[in-house]
């Protein structure tokens, strides 16, 4: 799955300016849900909740 997403991401990145490209990504082993308080009822990301819940994952991506 990761290889497929990486291939798609590289194809997309080839059409974007350097500052717009995706540099790194992670695939979660579950979906984000309203019930888990990760999404609003209109399915928008709750950024503060996600930043707190996945801080170690984000740190590993950004060298923090």
PDB file of N, H, CA, C and O in Angstrom:
ATOM      1  N   UNK A   1       0.834  -1.184   0.000  1.00  0.00           N
ATOM      2  CA  UNK A   1       0.000   0.000   0.000  1.00  0.00           C
ATOM      3  C   UNK A   1       0.882   1.253   0.000  1.00  0.00           C
ATOM      4  O   UNK A   1       0.639   2.193  -0.756  1.00  0.00           O
ATOM      5  N   UNK A   2       1.899   1.253   0.848  1.00  0.00           N
ATOM      6  H   UNK A   2       2.097   0.490   1.463  1.00  0.00           H
ATOM      7  CA  UNK A   2       2.770   2.427   0.936  1.00  0.00           C
ATOM      8  C   UNK A   2       3.444   2.710  -0.412  1.00  0.00           C
ATOM      9  O   UNK A   2       3.553   3.867  -0.817  1.00  0.00           O
ATOM     10  N   UNK A   3       3.889   1.675  -1.099  1.00  0.00           N
ATOM     11  H   UNK A   3       3.801   0.734  -0.770  1.00  0.00           H
ATOM     12  CA  UNK A   3       4.551   1.849  -2.397  1.00  0.00           C
ATOM     13  C   UNK A   3       3.579   2.461  -3.415  1.00  0.00           C
ATOM     14  O   UNK A   3       3.973   3.320  -4.203  1.00  0.00           O
ATOM     15  N   UNK A   4       2.331   2.030  -3.402  1.00  0.00           N
ATOM     16  H   UNK A   4       2.011   1.332  -2.761  1.00  0.00           H
ATOM     17  CA  UNK A   4       1.327   2.573  -4.316  1.00  0.00           C
ATOM     18  C   UNK A   4       1.081   4.057  -4.036  1.00  0.00           C
ATOM     19  O   UNK A   4       1.064   4.873  -4.958  1.00  0.00           O
ATOM     20  N   UNK A   5       0.891   4.401  -2.771  1.00  0.00           N
ATOM     21  H   UNK A   5       0.905   3.739  -2.021  1.00  0.00           H
ATOM     22  CA  UNK A   5       0.665   5.797  -2.398  1.00  0.00           C
ATOM     23  C   UNK A   5       1.888   6.637  -2.754  1.00  0.00           C
ATOM     24  O   UNK A   5       1.750   7.762  -3.234  1.00  0.00           O
ATOM     25  N   UNK A   6       3.075   6.101  -2.523  1.00  0.00           N
ATOM     26  H   UNK A   6       3.187   5.187  -2.133  1.00  0.00           H
ATOM     27  CA  UNK A   6       4.302   6.816  -2.852  1.00  0.00           C
ATOM     28  C   UNK A   6       4.390   7.097  -4.357  1.00  0.00           C
ATOM     29  O   UNK A   6       4.784   8.190  -4.764  1.00  0.00           O
ATOM     30  N   UNK A   7       4.028   6.122  -5.170  1.00  0.00           N
ATOM     31  H   UNK A   7       3.708   5.234  -4.840  1.00  0.00           H
ATOM     32  CA  UNK A   7       4.028   6.298  -6.624  1.00  0.00           C
ATOM     33  C   UNK A   7       3.045   7.398  -7.039  1.00  0.00           C
ATOM     34  O   UNK A   7       3.373   8.253  -7.861  1.00  0.00           O
ATOM     35  N   UNK A   8       1.862   7.368  -6.474  1.00  0.00           N
ATOM     36  H   UNK A   8       1.595   6.673  -5.806  1.00  0.00           H
ATOM     37  CA  UNK A   8       0.852   8.393  -6.772  1.00  0.00           C
ATOM     38  C   UNK A   8       1.325   9.771  -6.317  1.00  0.00           C
ATOM     39  O   UNK A   8       1.129  10.764  -7.017  1.00  0.00           O
ATOM     40  N   UNK A   9       1.943   9.823  -5.151  1.00  0.00           N
ATOM     41  H   UNK A   9       2.103   9.016  -4.583  1.00  0.00           H
ATOM     42  CA  UNK A   9       2.442  11.085  -4.614  1.00  0.00           C
ATOM     43  C   UNK A   9       3.547  11.658  -5.507  1.00  0.00           C
ATOM     44  O   UNK A   9       3.573  12.863  -5.761  1.00  0.00           O
ATOM     45  N   UNK A  10       4.447  10.814  -5.978  1.00  0.00           N
ATOM     46  H   UNK A  10       4.426   9.835  -5.772  1.00  0.00           H
ATOM     47  CA  UNK A  10       5.517  11.275  -6.860  1.00  0.00           C
ATOM     48  C   UNK A  10       4.952  11.825  -8.169  1.00  0.00           C
ATOM     49  O   UNK A  10       5.437  12.831  -8.687  1.00  0.00           O
ATOM     50  N   UNK A  11       3.931  11.165  -8.696  1.00  0.00           N
ATOM     51  H   UNK A  11       3.537  10.348  -8.275  1.00  0.00           H
ATOM     52  CA  UNK A  11       3.283  11.641  -9.923  1.00  0.00           C
ATOM     53  C   UNK A  11       2.661  13.014  -9.693  1.00  0.00           C
ATOM     54  O   UNK A  11       2.810  13.914 -10.520  1.00  0.00           O
ATOM     55  N   UNK A  12       1.970  13.171  -8.580  1.00  0.00           N
ATOM     56  H   UNK A  12       1.849  12.440  -7.909  1.00  0.00           H
ATOM     57  CA  UNK A  12       1.373  14.459  -8.242  1.00  0.00           C
ATOM     58  C   UNK A  12       2.455  15.513  -8.047  1.00  0.00           C
ATOM     59  O   UNK A  12       2.345  16.618  -8.577  1.00  0.00           O
ATOM     60  N   UNK A  13       3.493  15.183  -7.298  1.00  0.00           N
ATOM     61  H   UNK A  13       3.583  14.285  -6.867  1.00  0.00           H
ATOM     62  CA  UNK A  13       4.567  16.135  -7.021  1.00  0.00           C
ATOM     63  C   UNK A  13       5.240  16.628  -8.299  1.00  0.00           C
ATOM     64  O   UNK A  13       5.710  17.765  -8.343  1.00  0.00           O
ATOM     65  N   UNK A  14       5.294  15.807  -9.326  1.00  0.00           N
ATOM     66  H   UNK A  14       4.912  14.884  -9.290  1.00  0.00           H
ATOM     67  CA  UNK A  14       5.945  16.208 -10.576  1.00  0.00           C
ATOM     68  C   UNK A  14       5.198  17.352 -11.266  1.00  0.00           C
ATOM     69  O   UNK A  14       5.755  18.025 -12.133  1.00  0.00           O
ATOM     70  N   UNK A  15       3.944  17.570 -10.885  1.00  0.00           N
ATOM     71  H   UNK A  15       3.491  17.023 -10.180  1.00  0.00           H
ATOM     72  CA  UNK A  15       3.126  18.616 -11.487  1.00  0.00           C
ATOM     73  C   UNK A  15       3.069  19.887 -10.637  1.00  0.00           C
ATOM     74  O   UNK A  15       2.428  20.866 -11.020  1.00  0.00           O
ATOM     75  N   UNK A  16       3.742  19.868  -9.482  1.00  0.00           N
ATOM     76  H   UNK A  16       4.263  19.073  -9.171  1.00  0.00           H
ATOM     77  CA  UNK A  16       3.662  20.988  -8.542  1.00  0.00           C
ATOM     78  C   UNK A  16       4.985  21.726  -8.440  1.00  0.00           C
ATOM     79  O   UNK A  16       6.039  21.196  -8.792  1.00  0.00           O
ATOM     80  N   UNK A  17       4.913  22.959  -7.952  1.00  0.00           N
ATOM     81  H   UNK A  17       4.057  23.390  -7.666  1.00  0.00           H
ATOM     82  CA  UNK A  17       6.126  23.690  -7.627  1.00  0.00           C
ATOM     83  C   UNK A  17       6.778  23.057  -6.405  1.00  0.00           C
ATOM     84  O   UNK A  17       6.114  22.377  -5.624  1.00  0.00           O
ATOM     85  N   UNK A  18       8.062  23.279  -6.244  1.00  0.00           N
ATOM     86  H   UNK A  18       8.601  23.831  -6.880  1.00  0.00           H
ATOM     87  CA  UNK A  18       8.814  22.628  -5.165  1.00  0.00           C
ATOM     88  C   UNK A  18       8.196  22.865  -3.784  1.00  0.00           C
ATOM     89  O   UNK A  18       8.110  21.942  -2.974  1.00  0.00           O
ATOM     90  N   UNK A  19       7.770  24.094  -3.517  1.00  0.00           N
ATOM     91  H   UNK A  19       7.840  24.845  -4.174  1.00  0.00           H
ATOM     92  CA  UNK A  19       7.229  24.420  -2.195  1.00  0.00           C
ATOM     93  C   UNK A  19       5.833  23.831  -1.964  1.00  0.00           C
ATOM     94  O   UNK A  19       5.347  23.842  -0.833  1.00  0.00           O
ATOM     95  N   UNK A  20       5.193  23.327  -2.994  1.00  0.00           N
ATOM     96  H   UNK A  20       5.588  23.318  -3.913  1.00  0.00           H
ATOM     97  CA  UNK A  20       3.861  22.733  -2.872  1.00  0.00           C
ATOM     98  C   UNK A  20       3.906  21.213  -2.707  1.00  0.00           C
ATOM     99  O   UNK A  20       2.883  20.593  -2.419  1.00  0.00           O
ATOM    100  N   UNK A  21       5.064  20.620  -2.883  1.00  0.00           N
ATOM    101  H   UNK A  21       5.896  21.124  -3.117  1.00  0.00           H
ATOM    102  CA  UNK A  21       5.140  19.167  -2.923  1.00  0.00           C
ATOM    103  C   UNK A  21       5.011  18.534  -1.545  1.00  0.00           C
ATOM    104  O   UNK A  21       5.316  19.152  -0.525  1.00  0.00           O
ATOM    105  N   UNK A  22       4.559  17.301  -1.540  1.00  0.00           N
ATOM    106  H   UNK A  22       4.311  16.798  -2.368  1.00  0.00           H
ATOM    107  CA  UNK A  22       4.479  16.495  -0.321  1.00  0.00           C
ATOM    108  C   UNK A  22       5.868  15.912  -0.095  1.00  0.00           C
ATOM    109  O   UNK A  22       6.425  15.255  -0.975  1.00  0.00           O
ATOM    110  N   UNK A  23       6.421  16.157   1.086  1.00  0.00           N
ATOM    111  H   UNK A  23       5.969  16.690   1.801  1.00  0.00           H
ATOM    112  CA  UNK A  23       7.786  15.698   1.377  1.00  0.00           C
ATOM    113  C   UNK A  23       7.791  14.333   2.072  1.00  0.00           C
ATOM    114  O   UNK A  23       8.681  13.516   1.836  1.00  0.00           O
ATOM    115  N   UNK A  24       6.811  14.095   2.916  1.00  0.00           N
ATOM    116  H   UNK A  24       6.088  14.759   3.108  1.00  0.00           H
ATOM    117  CA  UNK A  24       6.764  12.874   3.717  1.00  0.00           C
ATOM    118  C   UNK A  24       5.310  12.577   4.055  1.00  0.00           C
ATOM    119  O   UNK A  24       4.479  13.485   4.052  1.00  0.00           O
ATOM    120  N   UNK A  25       4.993  11.331   4.345  1.00  0.00           N
ATOM    121  H   UNK A  25       5.668  10.593   4.348  1.00  0.00           H
ATOM    122  CA  UNK A  25       3.631  10.975   4.730  1.00  0.00           C
ATOM    123  C   UNK A  25       3.649   9.718   5.585  1.00  0.00           C
ATOM    124  O   UNK A  25       4.614   8.955   5.574  1.00  0.00           O
ATOM    125  N   UNK A  26       2.579   9.518   6.317  1.00  0.00           N
ATOM    126  H   UNK A  26       1.794  10.138   6.326  1.00  0.00           H
ATOM    127  CA  UNK A  26       2.373   8.307   7.097  1.00  0.00           C
ATOM    128  C   UNK A  26       0.956   7.815   6.807  1.00  0.00           C
ATOM    129  O   UNK A  26       0.056   8.612   6.544  1.00  0.00           O
ATOM    130  N   UNK A  27       0.771   6.518   6.855  1.00  0.00           N
ATOM    131  H   UNK A  27       1.503   5.870   7.068  1.00  0.00           H
ATOM    132  CA  UNK A  27      -0.547   5.916   6.676  1.00  0.00           C
ATOM    133  C   UNK A  27      -0.974   5.355   8.025  1.00  0.00           C
ATOM    134  O   UNK A  27      -0.300   4.498   8.596  1.00  0.00           O
ATOM    135  N   UNK A  28      -2.092   5.845   8.524  1.00  0.00           N
ATOM    136  H   UNK A  28      -2.640   6.542   8.060  1.00  0.00           H
ATOM    137  CA  UNK A  28      -2.615   5.360   9.807  1.00  0.00           C
ATOM    138  C   UNK A  28      -3.266   3.997   9.623  1.00  0.00           C
ATOM    139  O   UNK A  28      -3.710   3.649   8.529  1.00  0.00           O
ATOM    140  N   UNK A  29      -3.315   3.237  10.697  1.00  0.00           N
ATOM    141  H   UNK A  29      -2.955   3.520  11.586  1.00  0.00           H
ATOM    142  CA  UNK A  29      -3.931   1.910  10.633  1.00  0.00           C
ATOM    143  C   UNK A  29      -5.436   1.950  10.908  1.00  0.00           C
ATOM    144  O   UNK A  29      -6.075   0.915  11.098  1.00  0.00           O
ATOM    145  N   UNK A  30      -5.986   3.164  10.926  1.00  0.00           N
ATOM    146  H   UNK A  30      -5.467   4.005  10.772  1.00  0.00           H
ATOM    147  CA  UNK A  30      -7.423   3.333  11.142  1.00  0.00           C
ATOM    148  C   UNK A  30      -7.883   4.623  10.466  1.00  0.00           C
ATOM    149  O   UNK A  30      -7.070   5.478  10.115  1.00  0.00           O
ATOM    150  N   UNK A  31      -9.192   4.749  10.289  1.00  0.00           N
ATOM    151  H   UNK A  31      -9.853   4.055  10.575  1.00  0.00           H
ATOM    152  CA  UNK A  31      -9.770   5.966   9.717  1.00  0.00           C
ATOM    153  C   UNK A  31      -9.962   7.008  10.812  1.00  0.00           C
ATOM    154  O   UNK A  31     -10.184   6.662  11.973  1.00  0.00           O
ATOM    155  N   UNK A  32      -9.879   8.264  10.449  1.00  0.00           N
ATOM    156  H   UNK A  32      -9.699   8.545   9.507  1.00  0.00           H
ATOM    157  CA  UNK A  32     -10.235   9.340  11.371  1.00  0.00           C
ATOM    158  C   UNK A  32     -11.754   9.425  11.406  1.00  0.00           C
ATOM    159  O   UNK A  32     -12.402   9.331  10.363  1.00  0.00           O
ATOM    160  N   UNK A  33     -12.334   9.602  12.600  1.00  0.00           N
ATOM    161  H   UNK A  33     -11.807   9.678  13.447  1.00  0.00           H
ATOM    162  CA  UNK A  33     -13.788   9.590  12.722  1.00  0.00           C
ATOM    163  C   UNK A  33     -14.294  10.719  13.606  1.00  0.00           C
ATOM    164  O   UNK A  33     -13.548  11.292  14.400  1.00  0.00           O
ATOM    165  N   UNK A  34     -15.566  11.025  13.453  1.00  0.00           N
ATOM    166  H   UNK A  34     -16.172  10.559  12.808  1.00  0.00           H
ATOM    167  CA  UNK A  34     -16.242  11.990  14.313  1.00  0.00           C
ATOM    168  C   UNK A  34     -16.354  11.401  15.717  1.00  0.00           C
ATOM    169  O   UNK A  34     -16.172  12.111  16.706  1.00  0.00           O
ATOM    170  N   UNK A  35     -16.652  10.105  15.804  1.00  0.00           N
ATOM    171  H   UNK A  35     -16.799   9.528  15.000  1.00  0.00           H
ATOM    172  CA  UNK A  35     -16.825   9.443  17.098  1.00  0.00           C
ATOM    173  C   UNK A  35     -15.546   9.464  17.937  1.00  0.00           C
ATOM    174  O   UNK A  35     -15.617   9.522  19.164  1.00  0.00           O
ATOM    175  N   UNK A  36     -14.405   9.420  17.307  1.00  0.00           N
ATOM    176  H   UNK A  36     -14.346   9.374  16.310  1.00  0.00           H
ATOM    177  CA  UNK A  36     -13.133   9.468  18.022  1.00  0.00           C
ATOM    178  C   UNK A  36     -12.690  10.909  18.277  1.00  0.00           C
ATOM    179  O   UNK A  36     -11.585  11.144  18.766  1.00  0.00           O
ATOM    180  N   UNK A  37     -13.551  11.871  17.944  1.00  0.00           N
ATOM    181  H   UNK A  37     -14.449  11.680  17.546  1.00  0.00           H
ATOM    182  CA  UNK A  37     -13.306  13.301  18.159  1.00  0.00           C
ATOM    183  C   UNK A  37     -12.125  13.815  17.333  1.00  0.00           C
ATOM    184  O   UNK A  37     -11.451  14.761  17.740  1.00  0.00           O
ATOM    185  N   UNK A  38     -11.873  13.201  16.182  1.00  0.00           N
ATOM    186  H   UNK A  38     -12.421  12.433  15.851  1.00  0.00           H
ATOM    187  CA  UNK A  38     -10.789  13.633  15.304  1.00  0.00           C
ATOM    188  C   UNK A  38     -11.300  14.484  14.143  1.00  0.00           C
ATOM    189  O   UNK A  38     -10.534  15.204  13.503  1.00  0.00           O
ATOM    190  N   UNK A  39     -12.609  14.390  13.881  1.00  0.00           N
ATOM    191  H   UNK A  39     -13.231  13.805  14.402  1.00  0.00           H
ATOM    192  CA  UNK A  39     -13.252  15.154  12.817  1.00  0.00           C
ATOM    193  C   UNK A  39     -14.470  15.873  13.371  1.00  0.00           C
ATOM    194  O   UNK A  39     -15.096  15.420  14.329  1.00  0.00           O
ATOM    195  N   UNK A  40     -14.796  17.003  12.751  1.00  0.00           N
ATOM    196  H   UNK A  40     -14.288  17.371  11.972  1.00  0.00           H
ATOM    197  CA  UNK A  40     -16.029  17.699  13.107  1.00  0.00           C
ATOM    198  C   UNK A  40     -17.202  16.980  12.428  1.00  0.00           C
ATOM    199  O   UNK A  40     -16.980  16.135  11.561  1.00  0.00           O
ATOM    200  N   UNK A  41     -18.438  17.300  12.804  1.00  0.00           N
ATOM    201  H   UNK A  41     -18.618  17.987  13.509  1.00  0.00           H
ATOM    202  CA  UNK A  41     -19.587  16.682  12.117  1.00  0.00           C
ATOM    203  C   UNK A  41     -19.603  16.941  10.609  1.00  0.00           C
ATOM    204  O   UNK A  41     -20.189  16.164   9.855  1.00  0.00           O
ATOM    205  N   UNK A  42     -18.959  18.037  10.162  1.00  0.00           N
ATOM    206  H   UNK A  42     -18.484  18.668  10.775  1.00  0.00           H
ATOM    207  CA  UNK A  42     -18.888  18.309   8.712  1.00  0.00           C
ATOM    208  C   UNK A  42     -17.612  17.719   8.106  1.00  0.00           C
ATOM    209  O   UNK A  42     -17.224  18.073   6.993  1.00  0.00           O
ATOM    210  N   UNK A  43     -16.962  16.811   8.857  1.00  0.00           N
ATOM    211  H   UNK A  43     -17.278  16.524   9.761  1.00  0.00           H
ATOM    212  CA  UNK A  43     -15.799  16.041   8.416  1.00  0.00           C
ATOM    213  C   UNK A  43     -14.530  16.868   8.173  1.00  0.00           C
ATOM    214  O   UNK A  43     -13.688  16.505   7.352  1.00  0.00           O
ATOM    215  N   UNK A  44     -14.409  17.971   8.891  1.00  0.00           N
ATOM    216  H   UNK A  44     -15.093  18.266   9.558  1.00  0.00           H
ATOM    217  CA  UNK A  44     -13.168  18.746   8.859  1.00  0.00           C
ATOM    218  C   UNK A  44     -12.245  18.216   9.947  1.00  0.00           C
ATOM    219  O   UNK A  44     -12.701  17.734  10.984  1.00  0.00           O
ATOM    220  N   UNK A  45     -10.948  18.310   9.700  1.00  0.00           N
ATOM    221  H   UNK A  45     -10.577  18.701   8.858  1.00  0.00           H
ATOM    222  CA  UNK A  45      -9.973  17.853  10.690  1.00  0.00           C
ATOM    223  C   UNK A  45      -9.988  18.738  11.930  1.00  0.00           C
ATOM    224  O   UNK A  45     -10.068  19.961  11.824  1.00  0.00           O
ATOM    225  N   UNK A  46      -9.911  18.125  13.097  1.00  0.00           N
ATOM    226  H   UNK A  46      -9.846  17.131  13.183  1.00  0.00           H
ATOM    227  CA  UNK A  46      -9.720  18.867  14.338  1.00  0.00           C
ATOM    228  C   UNK A  46      -8.207  18.895  14.585  1.00  0.00           C
ATOM    229  O   UNK A  46      -7.646  18.013  15.234  1.00  0.00           O
ATOM    230  N   UNK A  47      -7.574  19.928  14.050  1.00  0.00           N
ATOM    231  H   UNK A  47      -8.030  20.645  13.522  1.00  0.00           H
ATOM    232  CA  UNK A  47      -6.114  19.988  14.023  1.00  0.00           C
ATOM    233  C   UNK A  47      -5.484  19.906  15.409  1.00  0.00           C
ATOM    234  O   UNK A  47      -4.506  19.184  15.596  1.00  0.00           O
ATOM    235  N   UNK A  48      -6.027  20.632  16.381  1.00  0.00           N
ATOM    236  H   UNK A  48      -6.822  21.219  16.229  1.00  0.00           H
ATOM    237  CA  UNK A  48      -5.452  20.610  17.735  1.00  0.00           C
ATOM    238  C   UNK A  48      -5.518  19.206  18.341  1.00  0.00           C
ATOM    239  O   UNK A  48      -4.560  18.750  18.966  1.00  0.00           O
ATOM    240  N   UNK A  49      -6.640  18.529  18.156  1.00  0.00           N
ATOM    241  H   UNK A  49      -7.418  18.899  17.648  1.00  0.00           H
ATOM    242  CA  UNK A  49      -6.797  17.161  18.670  1.00  0.00           C
ATOM    243  C   UNK A  49      -5.781  16.237  17.994  1.00  0.00           C
ATOM    244  O   UNK A  49      -5.117  15.442  18.658  1.00  0.00           O
ATOM    245  N   UNK A  50      -5.669  16.350  16.678  1.00  0.00           N
ATOM    246  H   UNK A  50      -6.209  16.996  16.139  1.00  0.00           H
ATOM    247  CA  UNK A  50      -4.749  15.487  15.935  1.00  0.00           C
ATOM    248  C   UNK A  50      -3.294  15.787  16.286  1.00  0.00           C
ATOM    249  O   UNK A  50      -2.487  14.866  16.414  1.00  0.00           O
ATOM    250  N   UNK A  51      -2.952  17.065  16.443  1.00  0.00           N
ATOM    251  H   UNK A  51      -3.608  17.813  16.340  1.00  0.00           H
ATOM    252  CA  UNK A  51      -1.580  17.430  16.818  1.00  0.00           C
ATOM    253  C   UNK A  51      -1.216  16.841  18.174  1.00  0.00           C
ATOM    254  O   UNK A  51      -0.093  16.377  18.373  1.00  0.00           O
ATOM    255  N   UNK A  52      -2.159  16.860  19.102  1.00  0.00           N
ATOM    256  H   UNK A  52      -3.071  17.237  18.940  1.00  0.00           H
ATOM    257  CA  UNK A  52      -1.912  16.295  20.431  1.00  0.00           C
ATOM    258  C   UNK A  52      -1.842  14.774  20.381  1.00  0.00           C
ATOM    259  O   UNK A  52      -0.915  14.173  20.924  1.00  0.00           O
ATOM    260  N   UNK A  53      -2.813  14.158  19.736  1.00  0.00           N
ATOM    261  H   UNK A  53      -3.566  14.646  19.295  1.00  0.00           H
ATOM    262  CA  UNK A  53      -2.915  12.706  19.691  1.00  0.00           C
ATOM    263  C   UNK A  53      -1.759  12.056  18.926  1.00  0.00           C
ATOM    264  O   UNK A  53      -1.287  10.983  19.303  1.00  0.00           O
ATOM    265  N   UNK A  54      -1.311  12.698  17.867  1.00  0.00           N
ATOM    266  H   UNK A  54      -1.694  13.569  17.561  1.00  0.00           H
ATOM    267  CA  UNK A  54      -0.276  12.118  17.014  1.00  0.00           C
ATOM    268  C   UNK A  54       1.038  12.901  17.083  1.00  0.00           C
ATOM    269  O   UNK A  54       1.780  12.953  16.102  1.00  0.00           O
ATOM    270  N   UNK A  55       1.324  13.501  18.221  1.00  0.00           N
ATOM    271  H   UNK A  55       0.721  13.459  19.018  1.00  0.00           H
ATOM    272  CA  UNK A  55       2.519  14.345  18.353  1.00  0.00           C
ATOM    273  C   UNK A  55       3.809  13.569  18.098  1.00  0.00           C
ATOM    274  O   UNK A  55       4.724  14.097  17.466  1.00  0.00           O
ATOM    275  N   UNK A  56       3.903  12.332  18.575  1.00  0.00           N
ATOM    276  H   UNK A  56       3.160  11.903  19.089  1.00  0.00           H
ATOM    277  CA  UNK A  56       5.132  11.567  18.359  1.00  0.00           C
ATOM    278  C   UNK A  56       5.303  11.214  16.873  1.00  0.00           C
ATOM    279  O   UNK A  56       6.421  11.225  16.358  1.00  0.00           O
ATOM    280  N   UNK A  57       4.223  10.910  16.205  1.00  0.00           N
ATOM    281  H   UNK A  57       3.315  10.901  16.623  1.00  0.00           H
ATOM    282  CA  UNK A  57       4.265  10.621  14.768  1.00  0.00           C
ATOM    283  C   UNK A  57       4.677  11.869  13.980  1.00  0.00           C
ATOM    284  O   UNK A  57       5.499  11.792  13.067  1.00  0.00           O
ATOM    285  N   UNK A  58       4.104  13.006  14.339  1.00  0.00           N
ATOM    286  H   UNK A  58       3.436  13.068  15.080  1.00  0.00           H
ATOM    287  CA  UNK A  58       4.456  14.258  13.664  1.00  0.00           C
ATOM    288  C   UNK A  58       5.904  14.639  13.944  1.00  0.00           C
ATOM    289  O   UNK A  58       6.609  15.101  13.047  1.00  0.00           O
ATOM    290  N   UNK A  59       6.347  14.451  15.176  1.00  0.00           N
ATOM    291  H   UNK A  59       5.774  14.076  15.904  1.00  0.00           H
ATOM    292  CA  UNK A  59       7.751  14.732  15.519  1.00  0.00           C
ATOM    293  C   UNK A  59       8.708  13.879  14.691  1.00  0.00           C
ATOM    294  O   UNK A  59       9.761  14.356  14.266  1.00  0.00           O
ATOM    295  N   UNK A  60       8.347  12.626  14.463  1.00  0.00           N
ATOM    296  H   UNK A  60       7.492  12.238  14.808  1.00  0.00           H
ATOM    297  CA  UNK A  60       9.214  11.750  13.669  1.00  0.00           C
ATOM    298  C   UNK A  60       9.295  12.216  12.214  1.00  0.00           C
ATOM    299  O   UNK A  60      10.293  11.976  11.534  1.00  0.00           O
ATOM    300  N   UNK A  61       8.247  12.877  11.748  1.00  0.00           N
ATOM    301  H   UNK A  61       7.436  13.072  12.300  1.00  0.00           H
ATOM    302  CA  UNK A  61       8.230  13.375  10.375  1.00  0.00           C
ATOM    303  C   UNK A  61       9.020  14.674  10.209  1.00  0.00           C
ATOM    304  O   UNK A  61       9.628  14.918   9.167  1.00  0.00           O
ATOM    305  N   UNK A  62       8.999  15.488  11.240  1.00  0.00           N
ATOM    306  H   UNK A  62       8.506  15.290  12.087  1.00  0.00           H
ATOM    307  CA  UNK A  62       9.615  16.813  11.144  1.00  0.00           C
ATOM    308  C   UNK A  62      10.875  16.948  11.975  1.00  0.00           C
ATOM    309  O   UNK A  62      11.366  18.061  12.169  1.00  0.00           O
ATOM    310  N   UNK A  63      11.408  15.848  12.468  1.00  0.00           N
ATOM    311  H   UNK A  63      11.010  14.945  12.311  1.00  0.00           H
ATOM    312  CA  UNK A  63      12.655  15.897  13.206  1.00  0.00           C
ATOM    313  C   UNK A  63      12.575  16.627  14.520  1.00  0.00           C
ATOM    314  O   UNK A  63      13.594  17.094  15.029  1.00  0.00           O
ATOM    315  N   UNK A  64      11.357  16.740  15.098  1.00  0.00           N
ATOM    316  H   UNK A  64      10.529  16.360  14.684  1.00  0.00           H
ATOM    317  CA  UNK A  64      11.178  17.487  16.355  1.00  0.00           C
ATOM    318  C   UNK A  64      11.430  16.619  17.517  1.00  0.00           C
ATOM    319  O   UNK A  64      11.328  17.069  18.658  1.00  0.00           O
TER     320      UNK A  64
END
